[in-house]
Amino acid sequence: MGFLSEFKAFAVRGNVIDLAVGLVIGTAFGKIVSSLVADIISPPLGLLIGGVDFSGLSVTLRQAVGDTPAVTLNYGLFIQTVISFVIVAFAIFLVVRAINALKRKEAEAPSAPPAPSVQETLLTEIRDALRERNAQERG
């Protein structure tokens, strides 16, 4: 099998297509979650904690000299990123939890029993005919 035909077989395989669709939907879902966190969850949370912003916290490792900028260790940005991650992770957890609860309710809903197969129908008719015949012979 040549390189191009092998690549074609790989690229059009269902798993790769599913992965691509999942990636596109995941990216769009990431934007929704980011908006949820930035526009819905963070403002009230910011009010609760008094608008604390850690992004300005840093330690200067070397002062600026002339045109050379200062070298800083921006640990505040790291703390802010960790806090944002925890908020996003918690929001995703709540969404996944709600989806799983809906799936669980759907799975618990009683479903109609499957229709009997042709064989089951025929066997039921034979059984009923034998019962009727036995009843006629006795009575």
C-alpha positions in Angstrom: 0.0 0.0 0.0 1.5 3.3 -1.1 2.0 6.3 1.3 -0.8 8.3 -0.3 -3.4 5.5 -0.3 -2.5 4.7 3.3 -2.9 8.4 4.3 -6.3 8.5 2.4 -7.5 5.3 4.3 -6.4 7.0 7.6 -8.0 10.4 6.8 -11.4 9.1 5.8 -11.7 6.6 8.6 -14.7 7.3 10.8 -12.6 7.9 13.9 -10.7 10.7 12.3 -13.9 12.4 11.1 -15.5 12.0 14.6 -12.4 13.5 16.2 -12.5 16.5 13.8 -16.2 17.1 14.5 -15.5 16.7 18.3 -12.6 19.2 18.0 -14.8 21.8 16.2 -17.7 21.4 18.7 -15.3 21.4 21.6 -13.7 24.7 20.4 -17.2 26.3 20.1 -18.2 24.9 23.5 -15.0 26.3 25.0 -16.0 29.8 23.7 -19.5 29.3 25.3 -17.9 28.3 28.6 -15.4 31.1 28.5 -18.3 33.6 27.9 -20.3 32.0 30.7 -17.4 32.4 33.1 -16.3 35.9 32.0 -19.8 37.4 31.5 -22.0 35.5 34.0 -20.0 34.0 36.8 -17.0 36.3 37.3 -18.9 39.6 37.8 -20.8 38.4 40.9 -17.8 36.6 42.1 -15.7 39.7 41.7 -18.3 41.6 43.8 -18.1 38.9 46.5 -14.3 39.0 46.8 -14.1 42.8 46.5 -12.7 43.0 43.0 -9.3 41.5 43.9 -7.0 41.3 40.9 -3.8 39.3 41.3 -2.5 40.1 37.9 -0.3 43.0 39.1 1.6 41.0 41.6 5.2 40.3 40.6 8.8 40.2 41.8 11.5 42.1 39.9 14.5 39.9 39.2 16.5 42.5 37.4 15.8 46.2 37.1 15.3 47.9 33.7 18.6 49.3 32.4 18.3 51.8 29.5 16.4 50.2 26.7 16.5 46.8 28.3 13.2 46.0 30.1 13.1 44.7 33.6 12.9 41.0 34.2 10.0 40.1 36.4 8.5 37.0 37.8 4.7 37.5 37.3 3.3 35.2 39.9 0.1 37.2 40.1 -0.8 36.4 36.5 -0.2 32.7 37.4 -2.6 33.0 40.4 -5.2 34.7 38.3 -4.9 32.0 35.6 -5.3 29.3 38.2 -8.4 31.0 39.6 -9.8 31.3 36.1 -9.1 27.6 35.4 -10.8 26.5 38.6 -13.9 28.6 37.7 -14.0 27.2 34.2 -13.5 23.7 35.4 -16.3 24.1 38.0 -18.6 25.5 35.3 -17.9 22.6 33.0 -18.4 20.2 35.9 -21.9 21.7 36.5 -22.8 21.5 32.8 -21.7 17.9 32.5 -23.4 17.0 35.8 -26.7 18.5 34.4 -26.3 16.6 31.1 -25.7 13.3 33.0 -28.7 13.9 35.2 -30.9 14.4 32.1 -29.4 11.2 30.5 -30.1 9.3 33.7 -33.7 10.4 33.8 -34.1 9.4 30.1 -32.6 6.0 30.9 -34.9 5.5 33.9 -38.0 6.3 31.9 -40.0 3.2 31.3 -39.9 2.1 27.7 -42.3 -0.1 25.8 -41.3 -3.7 25.6 -40.0 -4.7 22.2 -42.5 -6.3 19.8 -42.3 -10.1 19.7 -40.4 -11.6 16.9 -42.0 -13.7 14.2 -40.8 -16.9 15.9 -42.4 -15.8 19.2 -45.6 -15.0 17.5 -45.8 -18.4 15.8 -44.9 -20.2 19.0 -47.6 -18.3 20.8 -50.2 -19.3 18.2 -49.1 -23.0 18.3 -49.4 -22.9 22.1 -52.8 -21.4 22.0 -53.9 -23.9 19.3 -52.7 -26.9 21.5 -54.5 -25.5 24.5 -57.7 -25.2 22.6 -57.3 -28.7 21.1 -56.6 -30.2 24.6 -59.6 -28.4 26.0 -61.9 -29.8 23.2 -60.6 -33.4 23.8 -61.4 -33.2 27.5 -64.8 -31.6 27.3 
